[in-house]
Structures are given as C-alpha cells and as structure tokens.
Amino acid sequence: MLQIEVIGNIGADAEIKEFGGKKYVSFNVAHSEKRKDANGAMVESTTWVSVLWYGDGGGLTQYLKKGCKVFVRGRLSVKPYQDRNGNTQVAVNVNANEVNLCGFKGEQSTAASSATQQPSTLAGQDNDDLPF
C-alpha cells in the first residue's frame, strides 16, 4: 500500500456524497510550483489531487472551503483515463484517513485552527470538545 501526504489549497467547497449506502467527503487539493524552463522563463504548473474521505467529516466539512489550506494523509491511488481529446491522463487520488486544517490562502499566520479526523471519529474526542 502506498501512503501519501499532501499539503495544498482546496479548489472548491467540500461535498458530502453517498455511494452504496456509505457517506464520504469529496474535495480537490491543488499545489502550484514555479520553476524555470529550458529557456530560463518562469513557468507555473499546478498538480490536482482528488480526495475521498470516508465518513461525514465529523463537523469538519463545513470548514473545508475553497482556498482553505489542508494537510491530507492517506492511501495513494493513481488511475489513467482518456480526456475529451483522447489523450491519456493520470488522475491522482487519495483515500484519506487524516485531514488537518492549516489556514486559508494568503493567510500570514500559521496558528490557524487545526483538527484531525480519523474515519467517522474525530481524533478520539467528542464533538463538544472541539474549539469550533
């Protein structure tokens, strides 16, 4: 089993979905990097990772909004697919077992609220013990 850790910004508000009678939270995380190409010009590339987090998010879902910075840890899944033009692309997916809030895009402070949720439970705490 391949494990992955991802830090990036959420591309759109997280959604709770249901499949086969099981709930899961779905969202995408993006990470952009700037680098110089062979000609010395700066180019930016963005990598998107789809996240599936089984359970209902334990109250954290309401904070998983577009632009929010998150840390995600889970099992890596890579799947090839054909795009609209018939080109082979690769989808990078994470079946998350841990999600932490790290702040919002452009936020200066790293002291943002943070919470970790294991599937269906919130780090061994009752929801009444959470700071939000």
N, CA, C and O of each residue as an XYZ file, in Angstrom:
528
protein
N       0.842     -1.169      0.000
C       0.000      0.000      0.000
C       0.894      1.240      0.000
O       1.849      1.330      0.771
N       0.572      2.185     -0.870
C       1.310      3.433     -0.937
C       0.605      4.495     -0.116
O      -0.595      4.714     -0.280
N       1.343      5.159      0.772
C       0.809      6.247      1.578
C       1.294      7.560      0.985
O       2.393      7.641      0.436
N       0.464      8.583      1.102
C       0.822      9.895      0.572
C       0.423     10.967      1.575
O      -0.558     10.822      2.304
N       1.193     12.036      1.599
C       0.870     13.223      2.382
C       0.828     14.395      1.425
O       1.750     14.586      0.632
N      -0.235     15.185      1.493
C      -0.440     16.298      0.577
C      -0.752     17.551      1.379
O      -1.555     17.511      2.311
N      -0.121     18.662      1.021
C      -0.474     19.963      1.567
C      -0.789     20.855      0.376
O       0.008     20.971     -0.555
N      -1.956     21.482      0.415
C      -2.339     22.355     -0.683
C      -3.630     23.070     -0.362
O      -4.168     22.953      0.738
N      -4.129     23.826     -1.357
C      -5.355     24.596     -1.189
C      -6.522     23.872     -1.846
O      -6.388     23.294     -2.925
N      -7.663     23.915     -1.176
C      -8.868     23.287     -1.705
C      -9.379     24.119     -2.880
O      -9.451     25.345     -2.803
N      -9.736     23.429     -3.974
C     -10.162     24.107     -5.194
C     -11.625     24.500     -5.211
O     -11.988     25.457     -5.895
N     -12.476     23.796     -4.483
C     -13.906     24.096     -4.385
C     -14.394     23.528     -3.058
O     -13.788     22.601     -2.521
N     -15.471     24.070     -2.531
C     -16.001     23.618     -1.246
C     -16.205     22.105     -1.244
O     -16.670     21.532     -2.230
N     -15.856     21.469     -0.138
C     -16.028     20.024      0.014
C     -17.509     19.677      0.000
O     -18.358     20.474      0.399
N     -17.796     18.471     -0.467
C     -19.175     17.993     -0.526
C     -19.280     16.646      0.168
O     -18.367     15.823      0.093
N     -20.400     16.429      0.842
C     -20.675     15.105      1.393
C     -21.509     14.368      0.361
O     -22.560     14.847     -0.065
N     -21.026     13.194     -0.038
C     -21.715     12.379     -1.037
C     -22.012     11.016     -0.445
O     -21.503     10.660      0.618
N     -22.835     10.265     -1.137
C     -23.172      8.929     -0.670
C     -23.107      7.969     -1.849
O     -23.601      8.266     -2.937
N     -22.492      6.816     -1.620
C     -22.391      5.779     -2.644
C     -22.506      4.434     -1.953
O     -21.771      4.154     -1.006
N     -23.412      3.609     -2.415
C     -23.585      2.282     -1.825
C     -23.956      2.331     -0.361
O     -23.595      1.431      0.397
N     -24.674      3.370      0.056
C     -25.097      3.496      1.443
C     -24.034      4.036      2.380
O     -24.273      4.148      3.583
N     -22.866      4.373      1.855
C     -21.782      4.912      2.682
C     -21.531      6.368      2.317
O     -21.511      6.730      1.140
N     -21.340      7.199      3.340
C     -21.047      8.614      3.125
C     -19.547      8.837      3.009
O     -18.741      8.121      3.603
N     -19.196      9.855      2.223
C     -17.806     10.281      2.150
C     -17.760     11.758      1.801
O     -18.691     12.303      1.208
N     -16.659     12.396      2.179
C     -16.413     13.794      1.866
C     -15.499     13.819      0.652
O     -14.504     13.097      0.590
N     -15.851     14.662     -0.313
C     -15.094     14.751     -1.553
C     -14.626     16.188     -1.760
O     -15.416     17.126     -1.652
N     -13.329     16.357     -2.059
C     -12.793     17.664     -2.416
C     -11.485     17.473     -3.180
O     -10.896     16.392     -3.170
N     -11.043     18.545     -3.842
C      -9.791     18.530     -4.604
C      -8.797     19.480     -3.965
O      -9.171     20.536     -3.455
N      -7.538     19.099     -3.994
C      -6.460     19.915     -3.435
C      -5.472     20.224     -4.559
O      -5.105     19.344     -5.339
N      -5.050     21.480     -4.630
C      -4.103     21.908     -5.652
C      -2.811     22.399     -5.016
O      -2.805     22.994     -3.938
N      -1.723     22.129     -5.719
C      -0.419     22.668     -5.317
C       0.246     23.217     -6.572
O       0.364     22.513     -7.575
N       0.677     24.468     -6.517
C       1.328     25.101     -7.664
C       2.802     25.322     -7.370
O       3.189     25.660     -6.251
N       3.614     25.124     -8.398
C       5.056     25.352     -8.289
C       5.515     26.213     -9.445
O       5.029     26.074    -10.567
N       6.454     27.104     -9.169
C       7.082     27.902    -10.217
C       8.497     27.389    -10.405
O       9.206     27.080     -9.448
N       8.884     27.308    -11.669
C      10.237     26.860    -11.979
C      10.658     27.485    -13.302
O       9.827     28.022    -14.034
N      11.933     27.414    -13.601
C      12.436     27.917    -14.874
C      12.444     26.789    -15.888
O      12.844     25.666    -15.582
N      11.996     27.099    -17.111
C      12.049     26.104    -18.178
C      13.432     26.107    -18.817
O      14.326     26.807    -18.341
N      13.624     25.343    -19.879
C      14.932     25.211    -20.536
C      15.445     26.539    -21.079
O      16.652     26.714    -21.241
N      14.530     27.491    -21.365
C      14.919     28.802    -21.884
C      15.104     29.839    -20.787
O      15.408     30.996    -21.079
N      14.924     29.444    -19.524
C      15.092     30.353    -18.407
C      13.838     31.137    -18.044
O      13.865     31.957    -17.126
N      12.745     30.895    -18.751
C      11.488     31.584    -18.449
C      10.792     30.892    -17.278
O      10.829     29.667    -17.159
N      10.162     31.684    -16.421
C       9.420     31.128    -15.287
C       8.094     30.546    -15.787
O       7.341     31.205    -16.504
N       7.835     29.322    -15.400
C       6.566     28.674    -15.724
C       5.958     28.144    -14.435
O       6.667     27.740    -13.513
N       4.641     28.152    -14.390
C       3.942     27.645    -13.216
C       3.157     26.406    -13.610
O       2.481     26.383    -14.638
N       3.256     25.381    -12.782
C       2.472     24.168    -13.022
C       1.690     23.845    -11.761
O       2.170     24.032    -10.643
N       0.473     23.356    -11.968
C      -0.405     23.027    -10.848
C      -0.740     21.552    -10.902
O      -1.107     21.028    -11.954
N      -0.613     20.885     -9.770
C      -0.990     19.478     -9.641
C      -2.242     19.404     -8.795
O      -2.306     19.982     -7.710
N      -3.252     18.679     -9.305
C      -4.513     18.494     -8.593
C      -4.587     17.087     -8.042
O      -4.207     16.126     -8.710
N      -5.075     16.971     -6.827
C      -5.261     15.676     -6.181
C      -6.711     15.603     -5.700
O      -7.178     16.485     -4.980
N      -7.420     14.543     -6.105
C      -8.792     14.314     -5.638
C      -8.739     13.573     -4.315
O      -7.995     12.603     -4.171
N      -9.529     14.027     -3.343
C      -9.538     13.424     -2.015
C     -10.919     12.838     -1.728
O     -11.937     13.511     -1.889
N     -10.940     11.584     -1.304
C     -12.141     10.927     -0.803
C     -11.874     10.574      0.647
O     -10.915      9.868      0.960
N     -12.724     11.069      1.525
C     -12.544     10.887      2.958
C     -13.812     10.237      3.480
O     -14.837     10.905      3.614
N     -13.761      8.955      3.777
C     -14.956      8.213      4.146
C     -15.479      8.638      5.505
O     -14.713      8.853      6.444
N     -16.798      8.754      5.596
C     -17.487      9.267      6.765
C     -18.121     10.595      6.413
O     -18.149     10.978      5.243
N     -18.627     11.297      7.399
C     -19.314     12.562      7.137
C     -18.463     13.787      7.477
O     -18.961     14.912      7.450
N     -17.207     13.582      7.791
C     -16.312     14.692      8.107
C     -16.345     15.128      9.556
O     -15.574     16.003      9.949
N     -17.219     14.539     10.362
C     -17.268     14.816     11.798
C     -17.351     16.285     12.157
O     -16.760     16.703     13.153
N     -18.067     17.084     11.375
C     -18.195     18.507     11.666
C     -17.120     19.359     11.028
O     -17.220     20.586     11.045
N     -16.095     18.744     10.465
C     -15.008     19.493      9.847
C     -15.360     19.944      8.426
O     -14.782     20.904      7.915
N     -16.299     19.255      7.796
C     -16.644     19.531      6.400
C     -17.023     20.987      6.177
O     -16.677     21.556      5.141
N     -17.714     21.594      7.109
C     -18.139     22.984      6.945
C     -16.967     23.955      6.829
O     -17.143     25.074      6.348
N     -15.783     23.549      7.257
C     -14.598     24.397      7.185
C     -13.732     24.100      5.963
O     -12.774     24.824      5.695
N     -14.057     23.055      5.228
C     -13.281     22.680      4.040
C     -13.815     23.458      2.846
O     -14.559     22.921      2.026
N     -13.433     24.717      2.755
C     -13.925     25.647      1.746
C     -12.838     25.984      0.736
O     -11.649     25.803      0.999
N     -13.262     26.474     -0.415
C     -12.337     26.885     -1.464
C     -11.280     27.837     -0.892
O     -11.608     28.801     -0.201
N     -10.022     27.554     -1.188
C      -8.919     28.389     -0.724
C      -8.317     27.955      0.595
O      -7.214     28.382      0.935
N      -9.014     27.114      1.348
C      -8.522     26.631      2.636
C      -7.297     25.741      2.412
O      -7.301     24.877      1.534
N      -6.264     25.956      3.201
C      -5.071     25.110      3.115
C      -5.260     23.907      4.027
O      -5.644     24.055      5.187
N      -4.990     22.707      3.499
C      -5.170     21.476      4.257
C      -3.961     20.560      4.124
O      -3.196     20.621      3.162
N      -3.830     19.724      5.118
C      -2.880     18.613      5.104
C      -3.728     17.349      5.037
O      -4.655     17.177      5.829
N      -3.413     16.461      4.089
C      -4.153     15.216      3.913
C      -3.158     14.064      3.911
O      -2.121     14.131      3.251
N      -3.480     13.009      4.651
C      -2.662     11.791      4.657
C      -3.588     10.621      4.346
O      -4.696     10.530      4.875
N      -3.114      9.723      3.475
C      -3.942      8.562      3.154
C      -3.290      7.648      2.137
O      -2.087      7.710      1.885
N      -4.128      6.796      1.562
C      -3.659      5.802      0.596
C      -3.707      6.394     -0.805
O      -4.720      6.961     -1.214
N      -2.609      6.260     -1.537
C      -2.484      6.786     -2.894
C      -3.143      5.857     -3.899
O      -3.006      4.636     -3.830
N      -3.854      6.459     -4.825
C      -4.458      5.731     -5.930
C      -4.197      6.538     -7.196
O      -4.547      7.716     -7.263
N      -3.586      5.912     -8.200
C      -3.285      6.572     -9.467
C      -4.014      5.812    -10.570
O      -3.844      4.603    -10.724
N      -4.837      6.545    -11.342
C      -5.636      5.895    -12.373
C      -5.510      6.634    -13.698
O      -5.764      7.836    -13.761
N      -5.122      5.929    -14.754
C      -5.095      6.566    -16.079
C      -6.521      6.687    -16.628
O      -7.392      5.875    -16.316
N      -6.741      7.716    -17.450
C      -8.043      7.907    -18.107
C      -7.828      8.658    -19.414
O      -6.765      9.235    -19.638
N      -8.836      8.649    -20.268
C      -8.791      9.366    -21.535
C      -9.524     10.697    -21.368
O     -10.665     10.721    -20.907
N      -8.873     11.813    -21.744
C      -9.543     13.105    -21.664
C     -10.441     13.302    -22.886
O     -10.552     12.412    -23.729
N     -11.071     14.454    -22.978
C     -12.006     14.740    -24.074
C     -11.362     14.664    -25.447
O     -12.031     14.387    -26.443
N     -10.060     14.910    -25.495
C      -9.337     14.889    -26.769
C      -8.731     13.528    -27.085
O      -8.021     13.376    -28.080
N      -9.008     12.542    -26.241
C      -8.474     11.201    -26.469
C      -7.069     10.990    -25.945
O      -6.477      9.935    -26.175
N      -6.523     11.975    -25.243
C      -5.185     11.859    -24.678
C      -5.238     11.128    -23.342
O      -6.179     11.301    -22.568
N      -4.234     10.319    -23.080
C      -4.166      9.628    -21.797
C      -3.662     10.587    -20.726
O      -2.614     11.216    -20.877
N      -4.423     10.686    -19.648
C      -4.065     11.498    -18.496
C      -3.987     10.577    -17.281
O      -4.405      9.421    -17.342
N      -3.456     11.092    -16.189
C      -3.375     10.310    -14.955
C      -4.055     11.085    -13.838
O      -3.730     12.245    -13.588
N      -5.003     10.435    -13.166
C      -5.683     11.039    -12.016
C      -4.980     10.583    -10.747
O      -4.753      9.389    -10.548
N      -4.636     11.541     -9.888
C      -4.013     11.243     -8.606
C      -5.098     11.398     -7.541
O      -5.691     12.467     -7.398
N      -5.351     10.318     -6.793
C      -6.410     10.306     -5.782
C      -5.839      9.885     -4.434
O      -4.870      9.130     -4.358
N      -6.464     10.392     -3.371
C      -6.101      9.995     -2.015
C      -7.356      9.507     -1.309
O      -8.358     10.221     -1.254
N      -7.307      8.312     -0.779
C      -8.341      7.834      0.143
C      -7.841      8.221      1.523
O      -7.029      7.520      2.126
N      -8.341      9.351      2.013
C      -7.799      9.979      3.220
C      -8.187      9.246      4.489
O      -9.302      8.740      4.621
N      -7.247      9.199      5.416
C      -7.554      8.738      6.768
C      -7.226      9.823      7.790
O      -7.453      9.646      8.987
N      -6.686     10.956      7.307
C      -6.389     12.090      8.180
C      -6.483     13.372      7.376
O      -5.937     13.464      6.277
N      -7.178     14.366      7.925
C      -7.291     15.684      7.309
C      -7.094     16.731      8.394
O      -7.735     16.671      9.443
N      -6.199     17.699      8.142
C      -5.937     18.790      9.089
C      -6.136     20.119      8.387
O      -5.703     20.293      7.248
N      -6.788     21.057      9.057
C      -6.896     22.418      8.551
C      -5.593     23.145      8.850
O      -5.065     23.050      9.958
N      -5.069     23.877      7.855
C      -3.799     24.586      8.042
C      -3.932     26.090      7.870
O      -2.968     26.813      8.124
N      -5.072     26.585      7.453
C      -5.267     28.014      7.263
C      -5.921     28.292      5.930
O      -6.436     27.386      5.275
N      -5.897     29.559      5.530
C      -6.524     29.959      4.287
C      -5.499     30.584      3.365
O      -4.507     31.147      3.827
N      -5.728     30.492      2.077
C      -4.810     31.014      1.069
C      -4.516     32.478      1.352
O      -5.434     33.280      1.525
N      -3.240     32.826      1.399
C      -2.834     34.189      1.645
C      -2.763     34.565      3.118
O      -2.361     35.681      3.446
N      -3.140     33.666      4.007
C      -3.128     33.958      5.440
C      -1.686     33.996      5.934
O      -0.896     33.117      5.590
N      -1.333     34.992      6.729
C       0.018     35.162      7.235
C       0.339     34.209      8.375
O       1.435     33.652      8.434
N      -0.610     34.022      9.277
C      -0.363     33.238     10.483
C      -0.449     31.754     10.207
O      -1.297     31.315      9.430
N       0.416     30.974     10.832
C       0.334     29.521     10.742
C      -0.384     28.959     11.963
O      -0.440     27.742     12.146
N      -0.927     29.828     12.790
C      -1.613     29.389     14.003
C      -3.108     29.190     13.759
O      -3.919     29.406     14.659
N      -3.470     28.782     12.553
C      -4.876     28.562     12.212
C      -5.422     27.363     12.967
O      -4.666     26.517     13.445
N      -6.741     27.299     13.069
C      -7.381     26.158     13.719
C      -6.978     24.881     13.010
O      -6.845     24.846     11.786
N      -6.790     23.852     13.783
C      -6.377     22.581     13.211
C      -7.149     21.466     13.873
O      -7.386     21.484     15.080
N      -7.536     20.497     13.072
C      -8.240     19.332     13.597
C      -7.905     18.145     12.731
O      -7.673     18.286     11.530
N      -7.880     16.984     13.333
C      -7.606     15.752     12.622
C      -8.797     14.841     12.807
O      -9.330     14.718     13.910
N      -9.213     14.203     11.730
C     -10.318     13.266     11.851
C      -9.904     11.926     11.290
O      -9.468     11.831     10.143
N     -10.037     10.913     12.078
C      -9.926      9.561     11.587
C     -11.293      9.233     11.017
O     -12.264      9.895     11.384
N     -11.423      8.247     10.141
C     -12.723      7.965      9.551
C     -13.797      7.784     10.618
O     -13.669      6.943     11.508
N     -14.841      8.574     10.518
C     -16.040      8.524     11.350
C     -15.840      8.977     12.795
O     -16.825      9.074     13.527
N     -14.614      9.260     13.243
C     -14.408      9.772     14.594
C     -13.425     10.921     14.523
O     -12.626     11.001     13.590
N     -13.474     11.783     15.470
C     -12.615     12.956     15.453
C     -11.515     12.792     16.480
O     -11.668     13.210     17.628
N     -10.418     12.194     16.085
C      -9.211     12.048     16.897
C      -9.512     11.655     18.336
O      -8.856     12.128     19.264
N     -10.511     10.783     18.522
C     -10.822     10.284     19.845
C     -11.543     11.267     20.742
O     -11.696     11.004     21.935
N     -11.998     12.411     20.198
C     -12.691     13.403     21.016
C     -14.154     13.440     20.646
O     -14.532     13.079     19.532
N     -14.979     13.877     21.587
C     -16.362     14.173     21.286
C     -16.406     15.516     20.580
O     -15.544     16.364     20.811
N     -17.406     15.724     19.717
C     -17.528     16.996     19.008
C     -17.667     18.162     19.968
O     -17.297     19.280     19.611
N     -18.189     17.949     21.184
C     -18.349     19.025     22.154
C     -17.010     19.528     22.672
O     -16.948     20.622     23.233
N     -15.930     18.759     22.502
C     -14.607     19.150     22.982
C     -13.838     20.010     21.981
O     -12.756     20.507     22.292
N     -14.396     20.187     20.776
C     -13.673     20.901     19.726
C     -13.757     22.405     19.900
O     -14.751     22.916     20.417
N     -12.722     23.124     19.472
C     -12.692     24.577     19.640
C     -13.535     25.323     18.639
O     -13.535     26.554     18.656
N     -14.264     24.638     17.756
C     -15.096     25.329     16.760
C     -16.454     24.710     16.651
O     -17.279     25.168     15.861
